[in-house]
Amino acid sequence: MNDRAYTDNQNDNDDDDSVEERRDSISQPDVYSAAEKERVRSQLQADIEAFLAQGGQVKQVADNVRADPPRKPDNQYGSNPI
């Protein structure tokens, strides 16, 4: 059974208005135009240049470095009271 048939059967008892409201409330993926992407890129570049001009530094970190090193497993199975 396809999803559309399931959705239609599910909404048989609903008003047409409420179905439309549900369709409108489903979030659409963010779609940006080429001009909007270029604006964001140029703003990012300006922010980076300002950061570096104020004495900021960019450090490269090795791929295998983690912010939280691995730790010993903690066995607390069954430690909670019933």
N, C-alpha and C positions, 0 to 999 in steps of 0.2 A: 504494500500500500504506500503511495507516495505521500509526502508531507503536506502537500496542498489539500488533498482529499481529507486528510486527518484534521487539518486546520478548519476546513469548511464544515465538516461534520461537528466539530467542537463548537463552532459559532452559530449553528443553526437556530438556537433559541435566543440569541442575542439580537439587539437592535442593530440596524445598519450603522447608526451613528457611533455606537460603542466599538464596532469593528474598525471603523475609520480612525477613531481615537487611538486604538491599539496600534494600528499601522503607523500612525504619525508619531507615536511615542517610542517606536523602535529606533534606536540610535543608528545613524548611518555612519560608515567609516569616514574618517577625515580625508577630504580630497582637496588638495591645494593646487592652485594654478602655477604655472611656471614663473610668473611674475612674483607671486607670494613666496615661492621657494627662494627665488633670487634675493628678495628683500630680507628674508631670514638669514640667508648666507652672508649677505653684506653686513647685517647687524652683528652676527656672530664674529665676523672678521674684525669689525670695529671694536667689539668688546675685548677680543684677544689682544689687539694692538694696544688698547688702553691699559690692560692688565700688565703687559710687558713693559710699557712706558713708565709705569709706577714702580718698577723694580721687581715685579712678579717673575717667577721662574717656572718653567715647564720641566718636569722630571719624567723620564721614561722608567717604567717599572717592568721588570722581567715578567714573562707570561706565567711563570710558575709561582709567583709570590701571591699569598692570600692575606686578606685583612684579618681573618680569624683562623689561626692555625688549628689543625686537628687536635682533638683532645680525647682522653681516655673515655670509652663508653661508660655511662652511668647506669647501673642496674638498680632500678627502683620498682621492678615489677612486683606487684602485690603489696606495696608498702602503704597504700591508702586504706583507711578503715572502711569497713562495710557499712 
